[in-house]
Amino acid sequence: MGFPAKLLNPGEEVALDLRPHWKFLSAPVCSVVAMAVGSLAALIEGVPRLADLALAAALVFCLLWLAGRWLRWASLSFVVTTQRLVVRKGVLRRTAREILLDRLTDISSSQTLLDRLLRCGDVLVESPGRDSPEVFKDLPRPAAVRNLICQLVVQSRATGVSAGGGTVPDWPEDQGPGRGWGARPREEPGLRAPGGPEDIAGQLARLGELRRRGVISRREFATKKAELLSRM
């Protein structure tokens, strides 16, 4: 089941909709196969009934493990849109985690030797307010996913439009989204130096709206507000 169109914002499009790599199911699948082979061998060899029961119980346990892991796999999706990253999971209780593209400060991918052979791996993203990267595990083709997100962030910065429909705020050089994929222009459409008091009032109103939507932090709002007031 794809990402529901009713959850998209106006003008937003789905660029990528993924489930975890089949590696996510490999451990329970191998366990089920091993227990099935063991049970079949026990029947052929005529082992004691107690051993048969133990193998049967182990096989049932592995089947339940596989069923639970498959439900998790089927309900877990990693979605990249033109405005945000969305992770949705849960069967009975559905939860979602979102990160706006214009809030990302860094993005990377990680693969072990086995992951490289299987063409899967982890994607790590960083955003303000979190002490450690957000890790999305066992995604297929993580390098391609990373590159796609970088391209969408660059496009978002180029157009100057945020997920909430406002203008993307100016970022300090040491913490803006350009840290991972190139520097961000210091001047953004809609946040340029105003020409008069009326322009300043309009800029302050737009800044207040961006802060209300959570696009910029209180500290960023206060810094930009002081800068605008100093130009009056």
QUIMO-V84574 format. One record per residue. N is the residue number from 1. RES is the residue in one small letter. SS is DSSP state (2 for helix, 1 for strand, 0 for the rest). D_CENTER is the distance of its C-alpha to the mean C-alpha in whole Angstrom. Layout:
# QUIMO-V84574
[[N/RES/SS/D_CENTER] [N/RES/SS/D_CENTER]]
This chain:
# QUIMO-V84574
[[1/m/0/18] [2/g/0/16] [3/f/0/14] [4/p/0/17] [5/a/2/18] [6/k/2/19] [7/l/2/16] [8/l/0/16] [9/n/0/17] [10/p/0/20] [11/g/0/20] [12/e/0/16] [13/e/0/16] [14/v/1/13] [15/a/1/13] [16/l/1/11] [17/d/1/11] [18/l/1/11] [19/r/0/12] [20/p/1/12] [21/h/0/15] [22/w/2/19] [23/k/2/19] [24/f/2/17] [25/l/2/21] [26/s/2/23] [27/a/2/24] [28/p/2/25] [29/v/2/27] [30/c/2/29] [31/s/2/30] [32/v/2/31] [33/v/2/33] [34/a/2/35] [35/m/2/36] [36/a/2/37] [37/v/2/39] [38/g/2/40] [39/s/2/42] [40/l/2/43] [41/a/2/45] [42/a/2/46] [43/l/2/48] [44/i/2/50] [45/e/2/51] [46/g/0/52] [47/v/0/51] [48/p/0/51] [49/r/2/50] [50/l/2/48] [51/a/2/46] [52/d/2/46] [53/l/2/44] [54/a/2/42] [55/l/2/41] [56/a/2/40] [57/a/2/38] [58/a/2/36] [59/l/2/35] [60/v/2/35] [61/f/2/32] [62/c/2/30] [63/l/2/30] [64/l/2/29] [65/w/2/26] [66/l/2/25] [67/a/2/25] [68/g/2/23] [69/r/2/20] [70/w/2/21] [71/l/2/20] [72/r/2/17] [73/w/2/16] [74/a/2/17] [75/s/2/15] [76/l/0/12] [77/s/1/10] [78/f/1/6] [79/v/1/7] [80/v/1/7] [81/t/1/10] [82/t/0/13] [83/q/0/12] [84/r/1/8] [85/l/1/4] [86/v/1/5] [87/v/1/6] [88/r/1/9] [89/k/1/12] [90/g/0/16] [91/v/0/19] [92/l/0/21] [93/r/0/19] [94/r/0/16] [95/t/1/13] [96/a/1/10] [97/r/1/8] [98/e/1/7] [99/i/1/7] [100/l/1/9] [101/l/2/10] [102/d/2/13] [103/r/2/12] [104/l/1/10] [105/t/1/13] [106/d/1/12] [107/i/1/10] [108/s/1/12] [109/s/1/12] [110/s/1/14] [111/q/0/17] [112/t/0/20] [113/l/2/23] [114/l/2/23] [115/d/2/19] [116/r/2/21] [117/l/2/23] [118/l/2/21] [119/r/0/19] [120/c/1/15] [121/g/1/14] [122/d/1/11] [123/v/1/8] [124/l/1/8] [125/v/1/7] [126/e/1/10] [127/s/1/11] [128/p/0/14] [129/g/0/15] [130/r/0/14] [131/d/0/16] [132/s/0/14] [133/p/0/11] [134/e/1/7] [135/v/1/8] [136/f/1/6] [137/k/1/10] [138/d/1/12] [139/l/1/11] [140/p/1/14] [141/r/0/14] [142/p/2/12] [143/a/2/14] [144/a/2/14] [145/v/2/10] [146/r/2/10] [147/n/2/13] [148/l/2/12] [149/i/2/10] [150/c/2/13] [151/q/2/15] [152/l/2/13] [153/v/2/13] [154/v/2/17] [155/q/2/18] [156/s/2/16] [157/r/2/19] [158/a/2/21] [159/t/2/22] [160/g/0/21] [161/v/1/20] [162/s/0/17] [163/a/0/15] [164/g/0/18] [165/g/0/21] [166/g/0/22] [167/t/1/22] [168/v/0/20] [169/p/0/22] [170/d/0/23] [171/w/0/21] [172/p/0/24] [173/e/0/24] [174/d/0/23] [175/q/0/19] [176/g/0/18] [177/p/2/15] [178/g/2/18] [179/r/2/18] [180/g/0/16] [181/w/0/17] [182/g/0/21] [183/a/0/22] [184/r/0/22] [185/p/0/25] [186/r/0/27] [187/e/0/28] [188/e/0/26] [189/p/0/27] [190/g/0/28] [191/l/0/28] [192/r/0/31] [193/a/0/34] [194/p/0/36] [195/g/0/40] [196/g/0/41] [197/p/2/41] [198/e/2/40] [199/d/2/37] [200/i/2/36] [201/a/2/36] [202/g/2/34] [203/q/2/31] [204/l/2/31] [205/a/2/31] [206/r/2/28] [207/l/2/26] [208/g/2/27] [209/e/2/25] [210/l/2/22] [211/r/2/22] [212/r/2/23] [213/r/2/20] [214/g/0/18] [215/v/0/17] [216/i/0/19] [217/s/0/20] [218/r/2/24] [219/r/2/25] [220/e/2/24] [221/f/2/26] [222/a/2/29] [223/t/2/29] [224/k/2/29] [225/k/2/31] [226/a/2/34] [227/e/2/33] [228/l/2/34] [229/l/2/37] [230/s/2/39] [231/r/0/39] [232/m/0/41]]
